[in-house]
Structure formats: C-alpha cells, structure tokens
Amino acid sequence: MRNRRDGRGPWRSGFVGCLTTAATEGHLEILKWLVDQCLDSIDSTNVRGAARNGHLEVIKWLYKYKQYGDGTMIAAVCSGHLKIVQWCLNHFDRFSSDVMDQAATAGHLNIVIWLHNHRTEGCLLLEWMEPQKLGDLEVVK
C-alpha cells in the first residue's frame, strides 16, 4: 500500500472503510497511519462520524487536512456533544442557521441554552411549531 498513493487498486474500498471506522471509533493513531498511506481518502464521512461519536481530537486532527462545516456541527448537535459544537463554532467560517433547531429537535437542552447565550441566529422551530408537538417542555422553555 505504501507505494499506491494514486488511489488505484483493489484495496481502495476496504481502505476507505478502515479509515471511516478509525475516525468514527476515535482511533486517532490508526487514523494517522491510514491517512499517511493515502491522504486523498479523507472525506466528510470521516469527520461526521467522529462528531457523531464525540471524538473531538479526531476532528481537530482531520481539520488540519480539510476544513468541514455544517455536517460536522449538525452531527455533533444531534448527538449532544456540546464541546464539539463549541469547537466548530470557533473554527468554522460558516454554519447552518438551523443548528439550534437541530439541537431542540434532538432534545439537547444544554446545547440549545449554550447557543441561545452565545449566538444570535435564534430557533426558527420554536417560532412556528406548536409547543406541545415538540415533546420536551424544558427545551421549549
């Protein structure tokens, strides 16, 4: 594999799967080695998987190679990883304005409160949806 940086060969799909698993499961040292073998295999799936599972150090390391945005933060918001949301907001130039909506829909009150206190976008979901349909009174409050 060490000499196949051109992305060709029967090993490619298995390699990409290993890369995704390493990122998603937070195995940073394995991820580093795999990326060293084939840098062009990093994609948004890797960083979203890390965000979904709360692996901030993996996200920080992947960010050096590619800068991701909305998908990373939405994955972190939907999974309730406030530290990743905070890091994303400090490092990404742009992000979806419905981040607070996503946090409210997922029932992550801590993220809704933090976003409310630190951002100005607001929560459109709460403006148009009937509170009883949201299901979580604390999030609505």
C-alpha positions as CSV (number, residue, x, y, z in Angstrom):
1,M,0.0,0.0,0.0
2,R,2.8,2.4,0.8
3,N,3.5,2.9,-2.9
4,R,-0.1,3.3,-4.1
5,R,-0.9,7.0,-3.5
6,D,-2.7,7.2,-6.8
7,G,-5.9,5.8,-5.4
8,R,-5.9,2.8,-7.7
9,G,-6.1,-0.9,-6.7
10,P,-8.5,-3.4,-5.3
11,W,-7.7,-2.4,-1.8
12,R,-9.2,1.1,-2.1
13,S,-12.8,0.4,-0.9
14,G,-11.6,-1.6,2.1
15,F,-9.0,1.0,2.9
16,V,-11.7,3.8,2.9
17,G,-13.9,1.6,5.1
18,C,-11.0,1.2,7.6
19,L,-10.4,5.0,7.5
20,T,-14.0,5.7,8.3
21,T,-14.1,3.2,11.1
22,A,-10.9,4.6,12.7
23,A,-12.3,8.1,12.6
24,T,-15.8,7.1,13.8
25,E,-14.5,5.0,16.7
26,G,-11.9,7.6,17.7
27,H,-8.7,5.6,17.0
28,L,-6.5,8.6,16.2
29,E,-3.2,6.8,15.9
30,I,-4.6,4.3,13.5
31,L,-6.3,7.1,11.6
32,K,-3.0,9.0,11.3
33,W,-1.3,5.9,9.9
34,L,-4.0,5.3,7.4
35,V,-4.1,8.9,6.2
36,D,-0.3,8.7,5.8
37,Q,-0.8,5.8,3.4
38,C,-3.5,7.6,1.3
39,L,-4.2,11.2,2.2
40,D,-6.8,11.7,-0.6
41,S,-9.2,9.3,1.1
42,I,-10.3,11.8,3.8
43,D,-13.9,12.9,3.3
44,S,-16.7,14.4,5.2
45,T,-17.9,10.9,6.3
46,N,-14.9,10.6,8.5
47,V,-15.3,13.8,10.3
48,R,-19.1,13.5,10.7
49,G,-18.6,10.0,12.2
50,A,-16.1,11.4,14.7
51,A,-18.5,14.2,15.6
52,R,-21.4,11.9,16.0
53,N,-19.4,9.8,18.5
54,G,-17.8,12.7,20.4
55,H,-14.2,12.3,19.2
56,L,-13.0,16.0,19.3
57,E,-9.3,15.1,19.0
58,V,-10.0,13.2,15.8
59,I,-12.0,16.2,14.4
60,K,-9.1,18.6,15.3
61,W,-6.6,16.4,13.6
62,L,-8.7,15.9,10.4
63,Y,-9.4,19.7,10.3
64,K,-5.7,20.2,9.5
65,Y,-6.2,18.5,6.2
66,K,-9.7,19.6,5.2
67,Q,-12.0,22.2,6.8
68,Y,-15.5,20.9,7.2
69,G,-18.6,22.8,8.3
70,D,-22.3,22.2,8.7
71,G,-22.3,18.4,8.5
72,T,-19.8,18.2,11.4
73,M,-21.6,20.5,13.6
74,I,-25.0,19.0,12.8
75,A,-23.7,15.6,13.7
76,A,-22.4,16.9,17.0
77,V,-25.6,18.7,17.8
78,C,-27.8,15.8,17.0
79,S,-25.7,13.6,19.2
80,G,-25.4,16.1,22.1
81,H,-21.7,16.8,22.0
82,L,-21.5,20.4,23.2
83,K,-17.7,20.6,23.3
84,I,-17.6,19.7,19.6
85,V,-20.3,22.3,18.8
86,Q,-18.3,24.9,20.7
87,W,-15.1,24.0,18.9
88,C,-16.8,24.1,15.5
89,L,-18.3,27.5,16.1
90,N,-14.9,28.8,17.0
91,H,-13.2,27.3,13.9
92,F,-15.6,27.2,11.1
93,D,-16.3,30.3,9.0
94,R,-19.9,29.4,8.3
95,F,-22.5,27.1,9.5
96,S,-26.2,26.4,9.1
97,S,-28.6,28.8,10.8
98,D,-30.7,25.8,11.9
99,V,-28.2,24.5,14.4
100,M,-30.4,25.5,17.3
101,D,-33.4,23.9,15.6
102,Q,-31.5,20.7,15.3
103,A,-30.5,20.8,19.0
104,A,-34.1,21.5,20.0
105,T,-35.5,18.7,17.8
106,A,-32.9,16.2,19.3
107,G,-33.8,17.4,22.8
108,H,-30.4,18.6,23.8
109,L,-31.3,21.4,26.2
110,N,-27.7,22.1,27.2
111,I,-26.8,22.9,23.5
112,V,-29.9,25.0,23.0
113,I,-29.1,27.1,26.1
114,W,-25.4,27.5,25.1
115,L,-26.4,28.5,21.5
116,H,-29.0,30.9,22.9
117,N,-26.4,32.6,25.1
118,H,-23.6,32.7,22.5
119,R,-25.2,33.0,19.1
120,T,-27.8,35.4,17.5
121,E,-29.5,33.1,15.0
122,G,-32.4,32.0,17.2
123,C,-34.5,29.0,16.9
124,L,-37.0,29.0,14.0
125,L,-38.5,25.7,15.0
126,L,-39.9,27.2,18.2
127,E,-41.3,30.2,16.4
128,W,-43.6,28.2,14.1
129,M,-44.3,24.9,15.7
130,E,-46.9,24.3,18.4
131,P,-45.0,23.7,21.7
132,Q,-46.9,20.5,22.5
133,K,-45.6,18.9,19.3
134,L,-42.0,19.5,20.3
135,G,-42.4,17.0,23.1
136,D,-39.9,18.4,25.6
137,L,-41.2,21.2,27.8
138,E,-37.7,22.1,29.1
139,V,-36.4,22.7,25.5
140,V,-39.5,24.8,24.7
141,K,-39.0,27.0,27.8
